[in-house]
């Protein structure tokens, strides 16, 4: 029997890869289309059917806008996270049994809901305008990360972890250096992203992935603000960046991922009040005084006695905490009744703060999100102060206070174009593709970790400082680390040169 030629086999394999379903932008478009259709069917049974139906379809619209072949996956995090914080307010109407504008914060909450959706849409359009034409990488650049060893990436992760601990402690001792050192802390995100993409692409080093997931989850609970969710989000984004094949097992793993993340979120919502008192020994502080063993001991005890947590109340608390629309509604009410007397005060104070770095202006007063909340929304910060946290009206609310609607969209447009231009700069560097993707993800995370809650000064400050730090790292730090990762696992460097040739 005649054997198929090599060319025939290669063509057959290529066609097989073409018909495989992979986790990419095309998959996300289809997924969110079905998601939107399902919510459209359900929306007539809600209190705000139009707001619920449009909000449910919004991720599909966002994917249509940003779904370009070379769009960095960090952009997905940027727009979907902020859409989620907005749409959660429509979901909140289900347990509340009242319309979006029928609650304590008044009818302007519904206007805030639409204004925030419009703002997210503007951000997506900015990302499309600045990043939609990113040049396609060579196959070698796109798959370069697969040549590295997972154990070497674990060493890089351990190094960035140690560096982040040192930077955090140094920032606490030298307030003038806190902001640039916080940018260094985010290097760990890049290391995690590269490790995850390497393991998911090659299928090797799964034990390292599990170890890191467990470690990051446990230590994520040890702080005041609890950043355990970050490692789950990074894993999901790494899977999309790696364009892994979608199978039944992958779908099942995704369901487990979602269930675990949601359960941990509800658990944290149920214990965070008491935990912060244990950790700080106070109702009005964020300074941790309890030892790590005491903190983890408390969390372990609560985890082993799940019946001690009111899971329904905790789930509702998580939902209303995630939905960040009510405060914006208060800003609309207050500002239309008694508008700010100073034109563009929020932008002016934000730029003044950002353009006066603390290492040059050590007497610069610290930012107070709560003060802005009281001034713009006439809110009562008592509850937030009692739990040792601050509260912000968010950068969208601050833009509304300065420019109203639709003028606030001009402010969002400026932010989006600045951020997108920065991301494009790093995506155009001559680096392995996943290093570019990971660097942009770090930059996105620095402003999108808190979603719509982040204040205007903090957003602009993070954009400026993290960009400055990573420009230096790309120029002087990356080459040395990449050279070390490119070394052959066995043999001399001449082996690598021959392999490249």
C-alpha positions, 0 to 999 in steps of 0.5 A, spaced: 500 500 500 502 506 498 504 511 504 502 518 504 508 523 502 511 527 507 507 533 504 501 530 505 502 528 512 504 536 514 498 538 510 493 533 514 496 536 520 495 543 519 488 542 517 487 538 523 490 544 527 485 549 523 479 545 526 481 544 533 477 549 538 482 553 541 481 558 547 482 565 543 479 571 542 474 567 537 472 562 542 471 568 547 466 571 542 462 565 541 462 564 548 459 571 550 454 570 544 451 564 547 452 568 554 448 574 552 443 570 548 441 566 555 441 572 559 436 576 553 432 570 554 432 571 562 431 578 562 424 579 561 423 576 568 428 581 571 426 588 574 430 592 569 430 588 563 433 592 558 439 594 562 440 586 564 439 584 557 444 590 554 449 589 560 449 581 558 450 582 551 456 587 552 462 582 553 460 580 546 460 587 543 467 588 547 470 582 544 468 584 537 472 591 538 478 588 541 478 581 538 484 582 534 489 577 532 495 580 536 491 584 542 495 582 548 490 578 553 491 584 559 486 588 555 481 582 556 482 583 564 482 591 563 475 591 560 471 585 562 473 586 570 470 593 569 464 590 565 463 585 571 463 590 576 458 594 572 453 589 570 453 586 577 449 591 579 444 589 575 445 582 578 444 585 585 436 587 583 435 579 583 436 578 590 434 585 592 427 585 589 428 592 586 430 596 580 437 598 579 434 605 581 429 603 587 434 602 592 437 607 598 442 611 593 436 613 589 434 613 581 441 616 579 444 609 580 441 607 573 444 613 570 450 611 573 450 604 570 449 606 563 454 611 564 459 606 566 458 601 560 459 607 556 466 608 559 468 601 558 466 601 551 470 607 550 476 604 553 475 598 549 475 602 542 481 606 545 485 599 545 482 597 538 485 604 536 492 603 539 493 596 539 489 593 533 494 594 528 500 590 532 505 587 528 504 579 527 510 576 531 514 571 527 513 563 529 519 563 533 518 569 537 511 567 539 513 560 541 520 562 544 517 561 551 516 554 550 524 553 549 525 554 557 525 550 562 519 550 568 524 549 573 528 555 571 522 559 571 520 557 578 527 560 580 525 566 576 519 566 580 522 565 587 527 571 585 521 576 584 518 573 590 524 575 594 524 582 590 517 583 592 518 582 599 524 586 600 521 592 595 515 592 600 519 593 606 523 598 603 517 602 601 514 602 608 521 604 611 522 610 605 515 613 603 519 617 598 521 610 594 514 607 595 511 608 589 517 606 584 518 600 589 511 598 588 512 597 581 518 592 582 513 588 586 509 587 580 515 583 577 512 577 580 506 577 576 510 577 569 514 571 572 507 567 574 505 569 567 511 566 564 511 560 568 503 558 567 504 559 559 510 555 559 507 549 563 500 550 559 504 550 552 509 544 553 505 540 558 511 539 562 512 542 569 505 541 572 507 540 579 510 547 579 504 550 577 500 546 582 505 548 588 505 556 585 497 556 585 497 553 592 502 558 595 499 564 592 492 562 594 494 561 601 499 567 602 494 571 598 489 571 604 495 573 609 494 580 607 489 585 609 486 586 602 487 579 600 489 578 593 488 571 592 484 572 586 490 574 582 493 567 581 487 565 578 486 570 573 493 570 571 492 562 570 486 564 566 489 569 562 495 565 561 491 559 558 488 564 553 495 567 551 497 560 550 491 558 545 490 551 549 486 546 545 479 546 548 477 539 550 471 536 555 477 536 560 479 543 559 471 545 560 471 541 566 477 544 569 474 551 567 468 549 571 472 547 577 476 553 577 470 558 577 467 554 583 473 554 587 475 562 585 467 563 587 467 559 593 474 562 596 471 569 594 465 568 598 469 565 604 473 571 604 467 576 604 464 572 610 471 572 615 474 579 612 471 583 618 473 579 624 480 577 620 482 584 620 481 585 627 485 579 628 490 581 624 491 588 626 488 588 633 484 594 631 478 597 628 481 603 624 488 600 622 491 597 616 497 595 620 498 588 621 500 586 628 499 579 628 504 574 626 503 570 620 502 563 624 496 567 628 493 569 621 493 563 618 491 559 624 485 563 624 483 562 617 484 555 617 480 554 623 474 558 620 475 554 613 475 547 617 468 550 620 464 552 614 458 552 618 460 558 622 459 562 616 453 565 613 454 563 606 448 566 604 450 573 607 457 572 605 455 571 598 450 577 598 456 581 601 461 579 595 456 581 590 454 588 593 462 589 594 463 587 587 458 592 584 461 599 584 455 603 581 451 605 587 457 610 589 457 613 582 450 614 583 451 618 589 456 622 585 451 624 580 446 626 585 450 631 589 454 634 583 448 636 580 445 639 586 451 642 588 457 642 583 464 643 584 466 650 584 473 649 581 473 647 574 476 640 573 478 640 580 479 632 580 484 632 574 488 638 576 489 635 583 491 628 580 496 631 575 499 636 580 500 630 585 503 625 579 507 631 577 510 631 584 514 625 585 515 624 593 522 623 592 523 630 590 517 633 594 517 629 601 512 633 604 507 632 599 500 630 603 498 623 602 492 621 597 485 620 601 480 617 597 475 617 603 476 625 603 474 625 596 468 620 597 465 625 602 466 631 598 463 628 591 458 624 594 457 626 601 458 619 603 459 617 610 465 613 611 464 610 618 463 603 616 469 603 612 473 606 617 471 601 622 473 596 618 480 599 617 479 600 609 478 607 605 473 608 600 473 611 593 468 614 588 472 611 582 476 614 576 469 614 572 465 618 578 471 623 578 471 624 571 463 625 571 464 631 577 469 634 572 466 634 566 459 631 567 456 626 561 457 626 556 463 630 557 466 625 562 467 620 556 473 625 553 476 624 560 476 616 559 478 617 552 484 621 554 486 615 559 485 610 554 489 613 549 495 614 554 494 607 556 493 604 550 499 608 547 504 605 553 501 598 551 503 598 544 510 601 546 512 595 550 508 590 545 513 593 539 519 591 543 524 586 540 522 580 545 519 574 546 512 574 545 510 572 551 514 577 555 511 582 551 504 580 553 506 579 560 509 586 561 503 589 558 499 584 563 503 587 569 502 594 566 494 593 566 494 590 573 497 596 576 491 600 574 486 595 573 487 590 579 481 595 583 477 596 577 473 602 577 474 603 584 481 606 583 482 613 583 484 618 578 491 620 581 492 613 583 491 611 576 495 616 572 501 615 578 501 608 576 501 609 569 507 613 569 511 610 575 510 603 572 512 605 565 518 608 567 520 602 572 519 597 566 522 601 561 529 601 565 527 593 566 526 592 559 533 595 557 537 593 562 534 587 566 530 583 561 536 581 557 540 578 562 534 574 565 533 572 558 540 570 556 540 565 563 533 562 561 536 561 554 542 557 556 541 549 554 539 545 560 545 541 558 551 542 554 555 549 552 552 555 549 555 553 542 549 548 542 544 553 543 548 557 537 547 551 533 540 550 535 538 557 533 542 556 526 
